[in-house]
């Protein structure tokens, strides 16, 4: 067993960290207070190769896989979790195309995403479905050379900023999950619109809106994968990887909160000594460090598995389990560490100017999107039951 990152992955982490500290950190307070989308930073990431660092080389990427995507998302979240959410959702849309798209669709859209020329989004959730994703009410009906889509999606990251949106709708409701299909919809398409920006407790700089489909005409060539009824496979295989990225956001958020609290405790005095010198404070930081280390190892293991070959039924089952474990644990500890960070810093930690309470606000959302943590526990338990039967 070798727990060291490769030299290439170490370079990805180092360069991402340097870029975030130099270019993103000075803008974090403004982005958060003004609910301002980090478009300029995302463009910078594109110019520096980070939008396509994980994508295969044949589509303009650097071919460094899910682990490099997780490392980048972690480093961004360490400085600003909202910006990491915006970055990661571009990857979420791209993952759906990479996994479920035709070769023509991959070459057409992934090359632009890799170059930083295209922002993507992923629209699945609806107000009537939520965790029960395939209870969606959105419908798509074939009409000649186009599909007509009607429905509304909810809580869609990047919805108001994306150039393309991967939208899922039912083409054959009688088949249940097997009746869902995906569509690549360009912005400005007739009948496609985004609602007003939603006001969230955290992740202020990520753009979250509803997606409204009103007799939206989508060319038949934009049916994801060129076949109806393939969405369930695409969605699940996408989530097995994207949940690892959300978990990496949790690790980064926890690490950032830990470091901010450490800096405060190391320079602030109470009762004639540094806060960091108190045993209770030392123990709190020790527990925080253990949680972060455990989460990071779990995330990296899941990412390593996602990048390993070949693709088998056994691998998919193990990846489903590990990605849910990583997502559930890492995002839970993000909230726990951020809470401990605020407590450590007392009243200062609760003030916006200190920047510590932002980690606290942002962490909560990580436990909700791309499958709530209770849903992750359900999925883990189902896999454990299946494994016990097979033994």
PyMOL commands that set and color helices and strands:
alter all, ss='L'
color gray80, all
select helices_A, chain A and resi 7-33+39-47+57-59+65-79+81-100+103-114+133-135+173-179+220-222+224-226+231-267+275-277+279-307+313-350+352-354+357-366+373-390
alter helices_A, ss='H'
color red, helices_A
select strands_A, chain A and resi 120-123+139-143+146-157+164-170+180-186+192-194+208-219+269-270+273-274
alter strands_A, ss='S'
color yellow, strands_A
deselect
rebuild
show_as cartoon
